[in-house]
Amino acid sequence: MEIYLDNSATTQICKAAADKIIYIVNNIYGNPSSLHNKGLDAQHEVEAARKTLAKALGTLDTEIYFTSGGTEANNTAVFGAAYAKKRQGNKIVTTGAEHSSVFEACKELEKQGFEVVYLQPDISGHISAEQIENAVDKNTILVSVMNVNNETGAIFPVDKIKKIIDRKKAPALFHCDAVQAFGKIPVKPYKIGADLLTVSSHKIHGPKGCGALFVRKGVYIKPLLYGGEQQRKIRPGTEAVPLIAGFGEAVSQISPYSQTLESMTALRDYTVKRLSQIGGIVINSPEDALPYIVNISVTGIKSETLLHFLEQREIYVSSGSACAKGKQSHVLTSMGLPKNITDSALRISFSKFSTTQDADALANAIEQASRSLIRNS
């Protein structure tokens, strides 16, 4: 029986979203920018999804811009803010643990002459509000900090950032990558004071190839793409109606947070307890991490070796961010963890469909791997 525990990489699409996509593909195939009825029907589906997402985030419909996914949304936010604000300063504050779509975008901006400060998490994976406070100054034009880390589940102090920016009298826009948080805990851009906020469809049982960027009303960023009037020119191009509609349907299927958080916390605690009974296991995620993610190291076994061992038993986890394609985690490295820990790291990530039986199967397989692989190495 297949056991899928790589939900931070992607989730299985839910039936409601899949059914919606099939219906749209077969019936609502007009271009949403066309003025005839077929086009208006398609536009209606796009706007219905936009309203659903805006309601979930507690924002205006007009503040939601659909993209091809979290990477495009993050790039649009980071480059768009930096280019729009460059006359007011030159400094960007982010963390060394951001998703690669923010981290690599900031590296590119460094090459273009921007000053980028990468705040390093402590050994437990945390970033403190004090670190952010010390880094932000009057020359800071962008602060980009994720809500939940995609590899460790560490929750960053995004509720403090807007107050810090205001206190420092910085001209900075605040961008929050909420891809791993949305659908799991309440994500409200107004509440945390975000100017820009990223979410993604395929992390919440929606289709791949669709994400969204919240841009607060009155905030100006330079677009990455040019060539159309769609979405007020922030993200031009013909909208992917089936994917957007599927995204909207997945948003409508999000379970009550109090219910899922309680069950996920119980599952996480059960999994950690089972794994901690195995010799050589190190838990890299902090105790107060989002319970959907547990990062561990099975010391003495390289990540790739253990991944294949588990895969042969139809148990699917990852060694870190799927976008890294197996490269060593810059997140764990930024935490200052030793090489033997980073080389043997696994990320276990749950969804609302995960069970204690899944955790038992994983723990049993890792225990078997520890006995056979370490003995034979």
N, C-alpha and C positions, 0 to 999 in steps of 0.2 A: 504494500500500500504506500502510495506517495505521501511524503511528509514535507510540506513546503514551509520553510521558516526563513525566507529571504524577502519578507514583505517591505523592507525599506528600499530594496532595489526596485521592486514592482509588485503589484497585487494582482490577483486574479480578478478579471472584470466581473462585476455582478450581473445577474440575469437581467435586471431592469435596464441597465445601461446598454448591454448587448442587444436586447430587444429593440430599444430605442434607435440604436445605430442602424440596425437592419431595416427598420421601418423608414427611417429618413433616407437611406441609400436607395431604397426601392420606390419611394413615393414623393419625397420632398427634394428633388434633384436640381431645382432652379438655382441660379446665382443670386445670392441675397442682395446684390446691388442692382439687379434688374428691376424694372418698374412694372412689369406685368405680374399677374397673379402668382405664377410659379415662383418668381423672385420674392414677392411679398410673403408667400408661405414660408420660404426659407428664412427670410429675415425675421419672421415671427418666432421661429424656433431658436434663432440666435439670441434674440432679445429675451425670450422666456428663460433660457439658460443663464443669461446675464443677470436677470432679476433674482433667480434662485441663488446664484453665488453671492450677489450683493446682499441678499437677506441673511445668508449664513455668516457673512463677514460683518454685517451691520453697517454697510456703506451705501452710497448712492449707486444706482445702476450705471450712471455716466462715469463713474470712477473705475470701472472694470474694463480691462483690455485683454482680449484673448490672444494667446501666443501659441507657438508650436510646442511649448513645454516649459519646465522650470528653468532650463538652461537659457533659452532665449529671453525669458522674463527677467532673469538675474542679469544677463548681459545688457539688456535694454535699460534696466535700472542703474547699473554701475556706470556704464559708458555714458548713458543719457544724462545722468546727474553730474558727472565729472565735466563733461563738455559744456553743459548749460551753466555751470557755476565757476568755470575756470578763471573768470575775471575777478572773482571775489576771494580767491585763495587757491592753494595748490596742494592741500593736505587731505588725505583720505585715511580714515581709521577703520580697520577691520580686524579679523582675528586669523591666527595661523591655522585655525581648525575649520574654516569655512568650506563649503562645497566647492569643488574645482571650478564651477561656472562663475563663482565670485572670486575665488583665489587666483585663478589664471587670468581673469579679466583685470584684476588689480596689478598683477605682474606685468601685463601689457601696458597699463597706464604708467607704471614706473618707467618703462622704456621710453615713454613719450614725455617724460619730464615731471610727472606728478610725484610727490612725496607720499609714500604709503607706509603706515605704521601697522605691523601685524602683531596684535596682542597674543601672547602665548598662554594657553591654558595651563593650570597647575597639573600635578601628576594624577589628580583625580578627574581631570577633564573640565574643570570649572574655569570660567572667566568672571572676574569680579567687576562690580560697578566702579570700584576704586581705580582699577586699571584703565577703564574707559575715561573716567574723570581726568586722570593724569595725562591722557593722550590728546584729548580734545582741547583745541585752542581757537583763537580768533581767525586762524588761517585754514581751519578745517571746513571743507565744503561737502564732505560725505562721510557718514558713519554707516557701515554695512555690517550688521551682526545678525547671525541666524538665531531663530527662536530655539530650535532643538537640533543638536548635532546629529548628523546622519549616521555616524559610526559608533558613538558611545551612548547616545540618548541624553547627554548632558543638556540641561536647560540653562540658557544664557539669560542674563538680567535685562531683557529687552524692555521691560516696563520702566526702567530707570533712565534710558538713553535720552529721550526727548527732554527731560528735565535737566540733564547734564548739558545738552546742547544749548538750551536756553540760559542756563546759569553761566556758561562760559561765553555767552553772546557770540556764538559761532554762526556763520551763515549756512551751516551744514544741513543737507537733507538727510533724513534717517530712513535707510532701507533695511527691511527685515526679510530674510529668506525663511518663510514659514512652511516650506514644502513638507518637512517631516512632522510638523505640529498640526497642520490643518486636518480636520477630520478626527483627531485624537484628543485634543484639548481645545478649549475655546480660543479662537484667534479673532481678535477684534482690532483692526488697525487704529480706529479712533481712540480706543482705550489706552493703547501703548504710545500713541502719538506718532505712528509711522506715517511718513510721507509716501513711501513706496513699499509694497509688500507682495511677495511672490507665493503662489500656490500651484499645485500640479495635479492633473487628473489621475494619472496611473498609480499614485500613491494611496488613493482612496477608493479603489475598485472601479475606476473609470478607465477609458481607453488611453493608450499611449499616443503621443503626438499632440497633446493639448494641455495648455496651462493658462495661467492668467496673471496679470500684473495689476495691482491696485495702485492708482496714481491719485493722490489726494487732490480734490478740487482746488484750483489756483496754483498748483505746483507745475512748473514747466521743466520738461526734460527734452533733450534732443533725440529724435527718433534714430534708430539704426537703419531702418528701411525707408525707401522712397518709391513712389510710383502709384499712389492711389489715394482716394479720399476716405477709405474705410477707417473706422475707429478713430475719427478725428485726426488722422494722419500720424498718430502715435505708433500704430501698428497697421500699415496699409497692406493690401493684398486681399484676395478673395478668402473669406472665412471658411474654415473647414467645418461645414454645418453638421455632418454626422458626428464628428468628434466632439464638437462643442455641445451638441444636444446630449450626447452620451455623458459628457462631463457634468452637465446640469442634472441629469438623472441620478448619477452617482452621488452628487451633493445632496440630493433630496433623500437618499437612502442612509445618510450618516446617522448612526445610532446615538441616543442620548449620552452625553459625555460622562455623567456621573455613573451610569450603568456600566459602560465599557471600561472606564478607568478602574473601577473596583475589581472587575473580573480580570483585567490585564495585570493589575498589581498582584493579585493572588497567583496568577499564572507565572509571572516573572519570579516571584518569591519562591514558588514551588520549583521552578527550573533551576534557579541559583542554588537552592538547597540540595537538589539532586546532583548537580554538577560539582558542588563543593565537597561532596563525599568521595570524589575521584582524586587520586593523588596527582599533583602537578598542575592543577587547574588554578589559574589566576583570573579574577574578575576585574576587568579594566573599566567597566562602567561605574559611575558613582552611585551610591545608594539612593540618591534622590533623583536619578535619571528618569526620563519618560519610560514607563514600564514596557513599552512596545519593543525596546531595543536592549539587548544584553551583549556586550562585547567581552569575550573571554580569550585567554591564551592557554593552549594545551602545550605546556613547555616540553621540549624534546621532540615535537613533531612539527614540521613546517606546515604552514597553512595550506599550501597547494596539495601536499600529500594527504592531509586529513580531509580536505574538500573532496578529493577523488574517492577516498575510502568511504565517506558518507554517501556520495553520489551513487556508488555501486549498490548501496542499500536503499536507494530512492529517498534519501534525506537531503534536502537542499538548504544550505546556508551560504554565507559568503565570507570572504576574507576582508571585506571593507566595502567602500563605495563601488558600485558596479561601473561607474564612469572611469574608475582608475584602471580598469582592465587588468587587475591582478598586480599592479605595481604596489610597492610598499606604501603603507598609509602615511600620508603627511600629517594626518590628524594625530595618530598615536605618537609619531615622531615629535610633533610639536609639544606633546605632553611631557616629553623628556623620558619616555619609557625606554628601557634598554633593548638592544637589538634582538636578544633571544625572546623577548616578549612580543615585539612587533612582528617578528618573522613567523610567530606561531599563532597569530590572532585570528579569531573567527567572530563574525557578527551574526547573532541570532536575532531575527526580527519577526514579531508576531502580527497577526491580524485578528479581527474579532472572530474568525473561524478557527483559530488555533486552540488546542486542547492540552490537558495534562497528559493524555496518551501520546501526543506528539513529543512532549518534553521527556517522557519516559523512554521513548524510542531513541531520541537523540542522546540522552545520557547513557543508555545501554550501549549504543554504538560507539560513543567516545570512550567509554570504559574499555570496550573490546579493542579499540584502536590503541589505547594507551598500553595495553598488555602486549599486543602483537607487534605494533610498529616500533615501539621504543625497544622492545627486547631484540628485534631483528635488525635494528639500525647499527 
